[in-house]
Amino acid sequence: MEQKEIVSNKILPTKKSAKKLKLAIIYPELNCKRGSQNVVMWCANLLDKTKYDITLFTKSINLDLWNEYKNEFEIKLLDN
């Protein structure tokens, strides 16, 4: 049975049983490296390192531009 702890009248899972929250980020195209594209990749990368399970949805992406990121999060291409 899963252990739970009670905090201010709420029952929360303990750290052992806590699962990552799923989060989707949708951005049209990541074929260039400019302001908003950087922000999307920074956010996806940082959130993925914390308690979130990130999926990035985009129509197209040039992965050669984003080599500095490990891209451990999932990237899914959308149909046109």
Buried (B, 14 or more C-beta within 10 A) or exposed (E): EEEEEEEEEEEEEEEEEEEEEEBEBEBEEBEEEEEEBEEBBEBBBEBBEEEBBBBBBBBEBEEEBBEEBEBEBEBEEEEE
